[in-house]
Amino acid sequence: MSAAWTNSLRRLVPEPLRAGLRAAFGWRWFEGNYPDWAVAQAASGGYDREEIVARVLAATRRVKAGEAAFERDGVCFDEPLPEPGLLAALQAVATASGGSLRVLDFGGALGTTYWRHRAALPPAGGLRWDVVEQARWVEQGREVAAGTPLRFFATVGEAEADGRHDLLLASTVVQYLPEPGAAIDDWMARGFPWLLFNNLPLHRGAPDRIAVQRVPPSIYPASYPVWFFNRERFLERFAGRYDVVSEFAAEAVWPVGWGRYPSTGLLLRRREAR
């Protein structure tokens, strides 16, 4: 089908109908409305499977060698294509921090966000980018980090003990944690000056929902539970402790059933003690 014909269809067919057609005939990325995380986990696999790590590692090596601009989920891209909202938030924190940037990238794989945005970040002398990941990812990350600002740690506490950070970044990760509220409470208790969330699936009105995400085999064979958060309830957790500095549309797509959940980015700044 030509690009012109595709664009004509987009103009003629309303987005709700197109979303319904994708839900009916496209890949079912998300399914179910599970009563709790344990039940959803039993119906899925995991993220640290060897084939997933191997695929992302191979793609990251290509990026580091200059053969690709960045990778996402083990898929290489030829152009850097930075995420505008995320990059603007990172640059805002760097400006507020005097031009330097110390990032703790929670669940950052092998540095996907760093590789994708590195050309627009502070130079090496003013940039620290520490990734907290599962053990297998840390092992492989340390292999590819040589000569870069990237460092890899197994826990937030370990990374913080090696030097404080301006910003905790959680990009496409909070919704995959068994207890996201407990993790966020820990980050706030540690007193990070800034929190940056990217690719959050937030919705209004309905309660939090747990589904299972199934990744197409063309990317890698995997499935895992995922939260879809009620927006008001999610933001209530920060009341009185952090202020929302900016909210932006993020790039992830969350097609569930016949509809879509908005993909949201949030930059929050800690309130100073009075």
N, C-alpha and C positions, 0 to 999 in steps of 0.2 A: 504494500500500500504506500503510495507516494506521500511525501510530507504535506503537500498541498491538500490532498484528499483528507488526511488526518486532521489538519487544521480546520478544514471545512466542517468535519464532523463535530469537532470541539465547539465550534460556534453554534451549530444547530442543535446539539444534544445537551440539555442542561446537566450541570455537574452532578446533582443528586442521582439522575438516571445513569450517568456514566459510572458513578460509584457503585450503584446497584449492579450494573453489568459486570464490573470488575469483581464484585463480591460473588456473583453467581457463576462466572466463568473463568476468573483468574485464579492465581495461586492463593490458597487460603493461608495467609501468614499467621493469623490468630484465630483461635477457636476456644469455645468453652466459657463458662462462667463458674469457676471452681469455688467451693465453699471455704477452702483455706490453702495455704502454700504447700503443705505436705501432700495433699491430694493432687495438686497440679504437678508437683515434683515427681510423684510416682507415675504420672502420665507422660513424662518427658525425659530427656537425656541430660545434657550438661554442656558447659562452655569450655571446660579444660581438657576435652578429648584430644588425643595426640594428633589426629589429622587436622584439627582446627589450628592448633599451635603451629604445626609444620607448614600449613598453607600461609598463615600470616607471616611467619618467619621468612619464608621464601620471598614473599612479596616485599617485605621490609628490606631485605638485602638488596633487591632490585632498586628500591627507592634510594637507599644509601649509596649505591653505586652510580646513581644518576641515570638509570635506565627507565625510571618512572618518577612522576612528580610526587605522588603519595599513594597509599593503599587504604582501603576500607574493607574490613571483613575478608582480607586476603585477596581482594580484587584491586589491580593496579590501574591508575589513571594517569594519562599523559599530561594533563594540565593541573596546576595546583588548586584552582577553584576554591579559595578560602570561603568559609561560611561568614557572610557579612556581619550578622548579629554577634556571633561568637568572637570574631576578630575585633570588632569594635569594643566589646566588653574587656577583652584581654588588654587592648591598648589603653582603655580608660584606667584600668588598674595600674598599668605601667606608668602612666602619666602621674597618677596620684602617689605613686611610690618613688617619684623622682627620676623616672626613666629606666629603672631596673625592674625585673620581674622574677619573683620566686614562686613557682607553681608547684603544687602537689596535685598531680593528676591521678585521681582515684579511679581504678579500673580502666586505665588508659592503654591496655594491650601492650604493644611494643612501641608506643609513642605516636600513635596515629595522628592525634591532634597536633603534636609538635611538628611532625614531618610536613603536614599539610599547610601549616601556617608559618613555618620557620622564616620564610623570606621577609615577613612583615613584623617579626618579633624583635626585641632588643638584641644587639650583638652579643656574642658569646660571653664577653666579660660582664655583661649586665643581666644575663639570663641563667636561671637555674630551673631545670624541668625534671622533677622527681615523679616517678610513676609508682603507684602502689598496686600490686597485682597478686594473683595466685602464684604459688611456688614455681610451677612449670614456666609461666610467663616471665617471672623474675629471672630465672636461669637463662632463658634465651635472650631476654632483653639485655642483660649484662654483656652478652656476647656481641650484640650489634651496637652497643652504646659507645664504643671506643671512638674518641675524637669528636664527640658531640656533647651538648649540655645535658643529655639524658642520664639519669641514674634510676636504679630500680630497687624497690624495697618490698618486703612482705607485709608490713603493717604501717598504719598511719603513725603510730607511736615511734616506730623505728626511724621513719623518715623525718619526723619532727625532732627526734633526739639528735639527728645529724645536722640540724640547722632549721630555724623557723622559716615559715613560708608566708608570703603576702596573701595567697589565694589558694583555696581548695577548689579544684575543678572536678565536676562530676558530669561527664558528657555521655549520655545514653547508657547510664549505669544504675541510677537509683532504683529504677523500676525493676531491676533484675536482682535486687537484694531481698533475702527472706524477711528481714525486719528493717525496712528503709527508715522508719521513724527512729529506731535506736541508733542507726548510723549517723543520721543528721543531728540527733541530740549530742552525740559524742563530738562531732565536728564543732558544734556551737560551744560546747563546754571547753574545748581546747582553745577557743578564742581566735580562730582564723579571722583576720581583718575583713576578708572578702570571701563570699561563697558564690560560685558560678555554676549554675545548672544549665545543661543543654539537652535538647531533644527529650523533653519531658512530655509524656502523654497525659495532658490535663483535660478534664471535662467539667461541665457545670451541672449541678442538680442531682445527678445520680450518685450513689455511693461508690467507694473504691471497688474495683473489680479485678479479679485475678483470671488470666487466660493463659494459654500455652502458645508460644510462638514457635512456628515450624519454618526453618530456613530451607529454601529451595536447594535440592542437591547440586544444582549448578554452581552455587556459592560454596557450601559445605553441608554435609548431613548433620543437622543438629536440631534440638528442640529444647526449650527451657520455659519455666514459668515467667510471667511478666505482670506487673501491676499497672492498672490504669487509675490514676488518682483523681479524686474530686478536688477541683482547683481551690475552693474556699477552705476545705479542710487542710490541704497541703500548706497553704500560706499561713494558716492560723498558728502553725508550729513555731513560726519565727516572730510572732507578735511580741513587741517590747524588747527584743534582743537584736534583731537585724531588720533593716529597712530595704525595701525593694528599690533599687536605683534605676533599673531598666528592665523592661520585659520585651522580648522580641520573638518573632516567628522563626522557628528552627526548621531544619530541612527534612527531618525524618518523616516518614509517612506511617500512619497507624490505622490501616483499614480493618475495622472489626465489624463483622456482620454486614449490614447494609449501609453502614456509615463510616465516618472517620473521626478520630479524636484529634484535636489540635496538637501540633508539635510546638512546644514552648521553650524559650530560653529565659532564664532569670539571673540577674546580677544583684546580689545583696551585700550590703555593707553593715558591719557590726556597729551597734550603737555604743558610743563612748559612755563610760560610767560617769555619773553626775554626783 
